[in-house]
Amino acid sequence: MQKTGGQLAMLVVINSLLLVAGALISGGTFLSVFNLQSMASQVPEIGLLAIGVMLAMCAGNGGIDLSGIALANLSGVLSAVIVSSFLSATESGAAFSLAFIAGALLVGFAGGVINGLLISRLNITPILCTLGTQMAFMGLAVVVSSGKAVTVGSPALLSSIGNDMIAAVPISFFVFVLVAGVVAALLKFTPYGLWLMLMGTNPKAAVYAGFPKNGVIIATYAISGTLSALVGVIIAARNVNVKFDYGSSYLLIAILIAVMAGVKPEGGYGRVICVVLSAIALQLMSSLLNFSGLSNFVRDFAWGLLLLTFLAVGRYDIAGFLSPGRRSQTPSVPVPQAPK
Amino acid sequence: MSVSRTDELHGAAGQSRSFSFGEHVRRRPETITFLLLVAICVIVAVVNPAFLQPSTLIDIGRASVVMGLFALGVFIILAAGGIDVSFTAIAAFTMYSMTVLVQSYLPNLPIVVVILMATLGGAALGIINGLLVHHLKVPSLIVTIGTQYLFRGFLLSFIGTVWIMSLPPQMGAFGRMPLVQFESANGALITLPFYFLVLPIAAFGTWWILNRTLMGRAIFAVGGNADIASRLGYSLRTVHVFLFGYAGALAGLAGIIHVCANRQANPFDLVGTEINVIAAVVLGGARITGGTGTVLGTLLGVLLIVVLNSVLVMVGIPSTWQRLVVGSFILLAAAFFVTRQRKK
């Protein structure tokens, strides 16, 4: 656990460097209040998904949640379809918003529990299970919306979550920080957090120690599902429509954030604060690429490269690699090159 | 064909199972796939007899070539306990860059060389995958998600995004070359294209590698338990590089056939169909944790998915249901195979 502080410090440094670089490249506009606000309102979606991925990874045994963004879209679409069948977004804005949020959270929770049950009770590998549910969730969203975008509109409460500020900070960002805080507290101060990490470290030992294995797995995926639902709500709040294929690249980005935050893909270690910082760093980078006027495809390319680079950083202790004394021990790092 | 080695050992240990069908299914999970396929075909044929027309069957055969090639690659990686989601990006990358290369620089390149170069290009990209998976020591899913974005991002940002509608003539000719041609009852000409042959050849090659070579043994051994395999002296590095290189080569081949068959090269194509292919392999009875599976099962799984995709409309289920149905099939199959496995 001694590398805990290192990862955190590195992320803080990366964030500061990115801010400075942005300010230098753009001549100050990067740090304008407007730009900071717009970046802050984009972070929650990917950040919450990444926390879900982190939890699933921490559970170990190949744990991963690939169904996140599909479930987010499903909860948005399903809830929008159901709620707008008996409430009108324009007439009773607040009631619509509350019903929509409740519906979405319920769908997300249920989806997460399904994932958890399939993985813990039926022993399906998490990769396979969440691949299947990803497809099923997306398919269900297509079925209920007939493949079209569903209009949520901008009812009072919901649109303020997506667009309004408190003290010049977007509300959605507050929601993100608050939820991240709750999850972090859950991991730090409850038995659940301890069980989760120890189970990820050594599943077999955890079973013999009498941990409620199934309960922990179900809870993990249920939390991840609920986080996805929250993402669905934020998506609906920020956009007027919800659609089944929104954010198709979020799957990679969520995993990228988790890996960048030092979460171990084999389980047992991950910190929420690092995930939050790494989500912010990724958003800064994304905005920086935007500022330099590169196409979306270059960004995809950069994300792929970045993911592989951070995997390499995690694998080969970079600090040790940079100091010449230990260099001989480390095999040469296959720095991922652009394929030619 | 090859059931997992460990399974065979357990079987040889000789619990006398009275219920022989269950035993058979456990050793040959693809039996279920086959029965499911037959059941679906019978149901569809009863509901809509048009299904049994030669043109429909030939369409299914044609549609399964590209997916079948992908599936063979995924299967061989799955057998060794890994997973690959970058093969569609490899296929898109090789097919588009080959088409651009032939069109703008080497217009007279014979088709055989084009196919060979695409295959080798795919293999090279696959080897990058293999090296990364081996050296980074993280789940291959995460590595290949990264390389999928890397390859596709590189293709779209540096090679091109233009949809090529007019192929170089030799590639178009290859796509049209007939293997069998006959006239149907209503006078329409039905063609089973020549490129269909590639699938059985690749399937046989894969079967041969897995069952008749030391590499095949190494692959199943690594899939069963990588640590033990490496202590037995199998070089994990060689296995990884071979696996991903082979899967990449199949993906490159599939990509170029896809272009020739559709007579256009769309750089945005293919990526996004990975899950269907993985589903096919899993439905064919390969365990995602590795060490098991057969080539025959994989091909049956591919047929199952292709048939499912093409018959839903025939029996009156709207095409919007397709994803949901296939997703549910994956979960059902996964649950089924896992329960079987636990019972032994």
Interface residues (C-beta under 8 A of the other chain):
Chain A: G62 I64 L118 L122 N123 I124 T125 I127 L128 C129 L131 G132 T133 Q134 M135 A136 F137 M138 G139 L140 V142 V143 S146 G147 S248 S249 L251 L252 I255 L256 V259 P265 E266 L294 S295 F297 V298 R299 D300 F301 A302 W303 G304 L305 L307 L308 L311 A312 G314 R315 P331 V333 P334 P336 A338 P339
Chain B: I83 F93 A124 L125 I128 L131 L132 H135 L136 K137 V138 P139 L141 I142 V143 I145 G146 T147 Q148 Y149 L150 F151 R152 G153 F154 L156 S157 T161 G272 I275 I278 A279 V282 I288 T289 T320 W321 Q322 R323 L324 V325 V326 G327 S328 I330 L331 A334 A335 V338 T339 R342
